[in-house]
Amino acid sequence: MNDSVLLAHGSGGRLSHELVERMFLPFLANPALNKLDDSATFEASGRLAFTTDSYVVNPVFFPGGDIGRLAVCGTVNDLAMTGARPLYLSLSAIIEEGFLISELERIVQSVKKATEEAEVSIIAGDTKVVDRGHADRLFLTTSGIGLVPPGVDISGANARPGDKVLLSGTIGDHGIAVMSQREGLRFAVTLESDCAPLNGLVRQMLEVSSRIHCLRDPTRGGLATTLNELARQSKVSMVIQEAEIPVKEEVRAACELLGLDPLHVANEGKMVAVVDRADSDRILVAMRQDPYGREAAIIGEVAEEHPGKVVMKTKLGPSRIVDMLSGELLPRIC
């Protein structure tokens, strides 16, 4: 095979088949995908969740992950935020002519590792190749299907006054890691993305309580935007405590240097949970037992006053309104 991707790899002919058979199937093989039919077939019963997303992160490799791991984790997490158990994914790749085969293989291997960790299978896919300069190296699109367990009703519209707001860990890690790699910034401590599949963490939470009302992963727009979305969907307000929001010191320092607010910086392995007050401590304990929830904290609660607003009580005492992100803070972050 050539050292880099050619336009002919997208022709549908011999080279297209070689690309799929030598680059994707050896790593992602499973009975459904191996058939190479135009559609995958599978058995499913019950209430299903479905999601789709595209990934254009720049650069495609960054500390703590790459576009392949990001694509799998992002779609798995979107399913998990409804309480669904992710089952199957599709993967579509738009590749720019000249993209190195060695780098493509590295990304597909990363996809494989992420699917194994999340216990999902990629059962359908597609590849396209575009001319040099008509894309930026590599874009990925993933879709996913999951099964929602009986009795689970998790939605951004389900928050109730008195509920507690939990956060699974430190914020801003992904956005700062990608930005530092893109801009060539150097810090004393290496900043790594938090990119991770959260379906295992959600499963542990549901094992200890059925009174989980909302789940949301604070990706683009960060924690501030996510909390505003939940407040507006549920027609309530969120009152959070600045002192309880975990932020790594190196991320905080980087944000101060770049003039950014950690509340608006993207995450790819964190989760906001709005849960019944009576079960909040039990859920917090369960979260902290998972590798991706060890730094989980209760950061606030839901209130009736000022519906649709997020209010933060600052470390100095006064309160301030926290709005969702306006404009583009960190482009091409996922």
KOLSE-769736 format. One record per atom (N, C-alpha, C): residue in three letters; y, z, x. Coordinates in steps of 0.2 Angstrom, whole numbers, plus 5000, padded with zeros to 4 digits. Layout:
BEGIN
alaYZX
...
//
This chain:
BEGIN
met499450005004
met500050005000
met500650005004
asn501249975002
asn501849975006
asn502150045007
asp502550045012
asp502850115013
asp503350135008
ser503650085004
ser504150094999
ser503950054993
val504350084987
val504150044981
val504549984980
leu504149924978
leu504449864977
leu504549844970
leu505049794969
leu505149774962
leu504449754958
ala504049724962
ala503349704960
ala502949764957
his503049824959
his502749874957
his502849894950
gly503349864947
gly503549874940
gly503449804936
ser503049764939
ser502949694935
ser502449704930
gly501949754930
gly501449754926
gly500749724928
gly500849694934
gly500249654937
gly499849704942
arg499649664947
arg499149704952
arg499449764955
leu500149754958
leu500449804961
leu500549864956
ser500749854950
ser500849904945
ser500249944945
his499649914944
his499049944943
his498849984949
glu498949964955
glu498849994961
glu499250064962
leu499950054960
leu500350114960
leu500050164956
val499850154949
val499550204945
val498950234948
glu498450184950
glu497850204952
glu497850244958
arg498250224963
arg498250264970
arg498750314970
met499250324966
met499750374966
met499750424961
phe499550404955
phe499650454949
phe498950474947
leu498450434946
leu497750454944
leu497450504949
pro497450494955
pro497150544960
pro497350614959
phe497950624957
phe498250694956
phe498250714949
leu498350674944
leu498450694937
leu497850684933
ala497250664936
ala496650634932
ala496450684927
asn496250664921
asn495950704916
asn495650654911
pro495150674907
pro494850624902
pro495250584898
ala495750614895
ala496250574891
ala496650524895
leu496950544901
leu497350494905
leu496950444908
asn496350464910
asn495850414914
asn495750344910
lys495750354903
lys495550294899
lys496150244900
leu496750254902
leu497250214903
leu497350164897
asp497250204891
asp497450164885
asp498150164883
asp498450124878
asp499150124877
asp499350194874
ser498950234871
ser499050294868
ser498550344870
ala498650404871
ala498150454872
ala497950484865
thr497350504864
thr497150534858
thr496850604860
phe496950654855
phe496750724856
phe496650754850
glu496350814850
glu496150854844
glu496750914844
ala496950924838
ala497450974837
ala497450994829
ser497551064828
ser497551084821
ser498051144821
gly498451154816
gly498951204815
gly499651174816
arg500051224817
arg500851204817
arg500951184824
leu501251124825
leu501351094832
leu502151094833
ala502251104840
ala502951094842
ala502951034847
phe503551004847
phe503550934851
phe504250934854
thr504350914860
thr504950914863
thr504950854868
thr505550834870
thr505650784876
thr506250794879
asp506250774886
asp506850784890
asp506850734896
ser507350724899
ser507450674905
ser507750714911
tyr507550694917
tyr507750734923
tyr508050684928
val508650694930
val509050654934
val509350694940
val509050754941
val509350794946
val509450764953
asn509950774956
asn510150754963
asn510350814967
pro510050814973
pro509450774976
pro508850784972
val508350744973
val507650754970
val507250804973
phe507450824979
phe507050884983
phe507650934984
phe507450994982
phe507951054983
phe507551114985
pro507951164988
pro507551224989
pro507251264983
gly506651274984
gly506251304978
gly505951254973
gly506051184974
gly505751144969
gly505951064971
asp505751024966
asp505950954966
asp505950934959
ile506150864958
ile506150834952
ile505450834948
gly504950834951
gly504250834948
gly504150904945
arg504250954949
arg504151024946
arg504651044941
leu505251024942
leu505751034937
leu505550994930
ala505350934930
ala505150904924
ala504550934920
val504050964924
val503550994920
val503751064918
cys504051104922
cys504351164920
cys504851164914
gly505251114914
gly505751114909
gly505451094902
thr504951054902
thr504651034895
thr504151094893
val503851124898
val503451174896
val503851234893
asn504351244896
asn504851304894
asn505151284887
asp505351224886
asp505551204879
asp505051224874
leu504451204875
leu503951224870
leu503851294870
ala503851334875
ala503751404875
ala504251444871
met504851414871
met505451444868
met505351444860
thr504851414858
thr504751414851
thr504151464849
gly503851494855
gly503251524854
gly502551484855
ala502651424856
ala502051374856
ala501751384863
arg501051374862
arg500651364868
arg500651294870
pro500951274876
pro500951204878
pro500251174879
leu500151114877
leu499551084878
leu499551024882
tyr499950974880
tyr499950904883
tyr500650884884
leu500650844890
leu501350814892
leu501250744893
ser501750704892
ser501750634895
ser502350634901
leu502250584905
leu502650584911
leu502850504912
ser503550494912
ser503750424913
ser504250424919
ala504150374923
ala504550374929
ala504950304930
ile505550314931
ile505950254932
ile506150264940
ile505950214944
ile505950214951
ile506350164954
glu506850184958
glu507250134961
glu506850094967
glu506950024967
glu506649994973
glu506850024979
gly506350024984
gly506450054990
gly506350134991
phe506150164985
phe505950234985
phe505350244990
leu505350284994
leu504750294999
leu504150314995
ile503550284997
ile502950304994
ile502750374995
ser502850395002
ser502750465004
ser503050515000
glu503750494998
glu504050544994
glu503850544987
leu503650484984
leu503350484977
leu502750524977
glu502350514982
glu501650554982
glu501850634983
arg502250654986
arg502450724987
arg502650744980
ile503050704976
ile503250724970
ile502750734965
val502250684965
val501650684960
val501250744962
gln501150764968
gln500750824970
gln501150884967
ser501750884967
ser502150944964
ser502050944957
val502050884954
val501850884946
val501150914945
lys500750894949
lys500050924948
lys500050994949
lys500351024954
lys500351094955
lys500651134949
ala501251104947
ala501551134941
ala501151134935
thr500751074933
thr500351074927
thr499751124928
glu499551134934
glu498951184935
glu499251254933
glu499851264936
glu500051334935
glu500251344927
ala500451294924
ala500651304917
ala500051294912
glu499451274915
glu498851254911
glu498951204906
val499251154908
val499351094903
val499151034907
ser499050974903
ser498750914906
ser499250854904
ile499350814909
ile499750754907
ile499250704905
ile499350674899
ile498850634896
ile499150564894
ala499750554896
ala500050484895
ala500650474900
gly500750414901
gly501350404906
gly501550334906
asp502050324910
asp502350254911
asp502750254918
thr502750194921
thr503150184927
thr503550114926
lys504150124928
lys504650064928
lys504950064935
val505150004938
val505449994944
val506149954942
val506649974945
val507349944944
val507649924951
asp508049874951
asp508349854957
asp508749904961
arg508749894967
arg509149944972
arg509849944969
gly510150004968
gly510850014966
gly510850024958
his510350004955
his510350014947
his510050074945
ala509850124949
ala509650194947
ala509750234954
asp509650294953
asp509750334959
asp509150374961
arg508750334965
arg508050344967
arg507550354962
leu507550414958
leu507050424954
leu507250464948
phe507150444942
phe507250474935
phe506550484932
leu506450544929
leu505850564926
leu505950584919
thr505550564914
thr505550584907
thr504950614905
thr504950674902
thr504350714900
thr504350724893
ser503850724889
ser503750744882
ser503150794882
gly503150844877
gly502650884877
gly502450904870
ile501850924869
ile501650954862
ile501251024864
gly501451064859
gly501151134860
gly500951154853
leu500551204853
leu500251234847
leu500551304845
val500851314839
val501251374838
val500751424834
pro500651484837
pro500151524834
pro500351544827
pro499851564823
pro499951584816
pro500351654816
gly500851654812
gly501351714811
gly501951714816
val501951664820
val502551664825
val503051624822
asp503651654821
asp504251614819
asp504851634823
ile504951594828
ile505451604833
ile505951544833
ser506651564832
ser507151514831
ser507751544833
gly508251494835
gly508951514837
gly509251544831
ala509051534825
ala509351554819
ala509151624816
asn508651654820
asn508351714818
asn508651784820
ala509151784824
ala509451844827
ala509751884821
arg509651954822
arg509851994816
arg510252054820
pro510852074816
pro511152134819
pro510752194820
gly510852224826
gly510452274829
gly509952254834
asp509752194834
asp509252164839
asp509552174846
lys509052184850
lys509252184857
lys509152124861
val509652114866
val509652044870
val509352064877
leu508752024878
leu508452034885
leu508551974889
leu508551984895
leu508551924900
leu508051934905
ser507651884907
ser507051884911
ser507151894918
gly507751884921
gly507951894928
gly508651874930
thr508751864936
thr509351844939
thr509551774937
ile510251764936
ile510551704934
ile510851664939
gly510951594938
gly511251554943
gly510851534949
asp510251544950
asp509851534956
asp509851454956
his509651424951
his509451354951
his510151314953
gly510651324949
gly511251284950
gly511551294957
ile511551344960
ile511851354966
ile511351324972
ala510651334971
ala510251304976
ala510351224976
val510351194970
val510451124970
val511151104973
met511651134971
met512351124973
met512351134981
ser512051184983
ser512151194991
ser511751144995
gln511151114992
gln510851064995
gln511250994995
arg511550984989
arg511850924988
arg512450914992
glu512850974993
glu513450974997
glu513450995004
gly512751005006
gly512651025013
gly512951095015
leu513051145010
leu513251205011
leu512751255014
arg512951295019
arg512451335023
arg512651415021
phe512151455019
phe512251525018
phe511851565023
ala511951625024
ala511551665028
ala510851675026
val510851675019
val510151675016
val510051615012
thr509451585013
thr509251525009
thr509251535001
leu509551494998
leu509651504991
leu509051454988
glu508651484983
glu508151444981
glu508151434973
ser507951384970
ser507951374963
ser507451424960
asp507551444954
asp507051484950
asp506551444946
cys506551374947
cys506151334943
cys505451364942
ala505251374936
ala504551404935
ala504351394927
pro503751394926
pro503451384919
pro503451454916
leu503751464910
leu503751534907
leu503251544901
asn502851494900
asn502351504895
asn501951564895
gly501751584901
gly501351644902
gly501751704901
leu502351704903
leu502751764901
leu502851774894
val502951714890
val503051724883
val502451744880
arg501851724882
arg501151744879
arg501151814880
gln501251844886
gln501251914887
gln501751954882
met502251934881
met502751964876
met502451964869
leu502151904867
leu501951904860
leu501351944859
glu500951964865
glu500352004864
glu500552074862
val501252094864
val501452164863
val501852174856
ser502152114854
ser502552114848
ser502652054845
ser502552054838
ser502751994834
ser503451984832
arg503852034834
arg504552044831
arg505052014837
ile504851954839
ile505251914844
ile505651864840
his506251874839
his506651824834
his506951764837
cys507151764843
cys507451704847
cys507251704854
leu507051644857
leu506951634864
leu507351574866
arg507651574871
arg508051514874
arg508051514881
asp507951464885
asp508051454892
asp508751434893
pro509151474897
pro509851454898
pro509951404904
thr509851344903
thr509851294908
thr510551264909
arg510751204907
arg511351174908
arg511851224904
gly512451244907
gly512951284903
gly512751354904
gly512151374907
gly512051444909
gly511951494903
leu511951554905
leu511851614900
leu512451614895
ala513051594897
ala513551604892
ala513551554887
thr513351494888
thr513251434883
thr512651454879
thr512151474882
thr511551494878
thr511651554873
leu512051604875
leu512151654870
leu512651634865
asn513151594866
asn513551564861
asn513151524856
glu512651484859
glu512251444854
glu511851484849
leu511551534852
leu511151584847
leu511651614842
ala512251644845
ala512751674840
ala512951624834
arg513051564836
arg513251514831
arg512651494826
gln512051494829
gln511551474825
gln511351524820
ser511351594822
ser511251644818
ser511751674814
lys512451654816
lys513051674812
lys513051754813
val512951774820
val513051844822
val513551844828
ser513651904831
ser513951904838
ser513451934843
met513551914849
met513251944854
met513651994859
val513452054859
val513852104863
val513452114870
ile513652094875
ile513352104882
ile513652144887
gln513352174891
gln513552224896
gln513552184903
glu514152174906
glu514152144912
glu513752174918
ala513752244918
ala513452284923
ala512652274922
glu512452254917
glu511652244916
glu511452174917
ile511852124918
ile511652064920
ile511452054927
pro510852034929
pro510652034936
pro510851964939
val511151974945
val511451914949
val511251934956
lys510951894959
lys510851904967
lys511551904970
glu511551944975
glu512251954979
glu512351884982
glu511851844985
glu512051784988
glu512251734983
val512051734977
val512251694972
val512951704970
arg513051774969
arg513751794967
arg514251774972
ala514051784979
ala514551764984
ala514651684984
ala514151644983
ala514251574983
ala514651554977
cys514551584971
cys515051574966
cys515751584967
glu515851644970
glu516551664972
glu516851614977
leu516451584982
leu516651534987
leu516851474983
leu516451454978
leu516551384975
leu516951394969
gly517151454967
gly517551454961
gly517151454954
leu516551474954
leu516151464948
leu516051534945
asp515851534939
asp515651594935
asp514851594935
pro514551644937
pro513751644937
pro513551634929
leu513951654925
leu513751654918
leu513651574915
his514051534919
his514051464917
his513551414921
val513251444926
val512851414931
val512151404928
ala511851344929
ala511151324926
ala510551364929
asn510051374925
asn509451414927
asn508851364925
glu508351374928
glu507751334926
glu507051374926
gly507151444927
gly506551484926
gly506751554923
lys507251554919
lys507451614916
lys507451604908
met507451664905
met507451664897
met507851714894
val508151704889
val508451754884
val508051764879
ala507951824877
ala507551844871
ala507951894867
val507951874860
val508251924855
val507651954851
val507652014852
val507052054849
val507252114845
asp506752134840
asp506852194836
asp507052254841
arg507552294839
arg507652354843
arg507052394844
ala506652404839
ala506152454839
ala505652434844
asp505552364846
asp505052344851
asp505352324857
ser505952334858
ser506352304864
ser506052334871
asp505952404871
asp505752434877
asp504952414879
arg504552404873
arg503852384875
arg503852314877
ile504252264874
ile504352204877
ile504552194884
leu505052234886
leu505352244892
leu504852254897
val504452304896
val503852324900
val503352264901
ala503252234896
ala502752174897
ala503052124901
met503752104900
met504052054904
met504052074912
arg504152134913
arg504152154920
arg503452154924
gln502952154920
gln502252144922
gln502152074924
asp502552024922
asp502451954924
asp502851934930
pro502551894935
pro502951874941
pro503651844939
tyr503651814934
tyr504351784932
tyr504751824928
gly504551894927
gly504951934923
gly505052004926
arg504952004933
arg505052074936
arg505652104936
glu506252064936
glu506852084936
glu507252084929
ala506752084924
ala507052084917
ala507452144915
ala507952134911
ala508352184909
ala508652174902
ile508752234898
ile509152224892
ile509852224893
ile510152174891
ile510852154893
ile511352164887
gly511152174881
gly511552184876
gly511252184869
glu511652174864
glu511352184857
glu511752134852
val511452124847
val511752084841
val512152124837
ala512752104835
ala513152134830
ala513352094825
glu513652124819
glu513952084814
glu514652054815
glu515052094818
glu515752084819
glu515852014823
his516351974821
his516551914825
his515951874826
pro515651844820
pro515051804820
pro515251734824
gly514751714828
gly514851654832
gly515151664839
lys515351734840
lys515651744846
lys515151784851
val515351784858
val515051824863
val515551864866
val515451934866
val515851984869
val515552014874
met515852014880
met515652054886
met516052114888
lys515752174888
lys516052234890
lys516052234898
thr516552224901
thr516652214909
thr516452284912
lys516352274919
lys516152334923
lys516752384923
leu517352354922
leu518052394923
leu518152424916
gly517852414911
gly517952444904
gly518152394899
pro518652354900
pro518952314894
pro518352264892
ser518452234886
ser518052184884
ser518352114884
arg517952064885
arg518251994884
arg517751944881
ile518051894878
ile517651844875
ile517351794880
val516751784879
val516351734884
val516251674880
asp516551614882
asp516451554879
asp515951514882
met515651464879
met515251414882
met515551374887
leu515151344891
leu515451294896
leu515851244893
ser516451224896
ser516851174894
ser516951124899
gly516751054898
gly516751004903
gly516151014907
glu516150974913
glu515550974917
glu515651014924
leu515251064924
leu515351114930
leu514951084936
leu514251074935
leu513851054940
leu513450994938
pro513650924939
pro513350874936
pro512650864940
arg512250824936
arg511550804939
arg511150864942
ile511150924938
ile510850984940
ile510150984937
cys509950944933
cys509250944930
cys509050874928
//
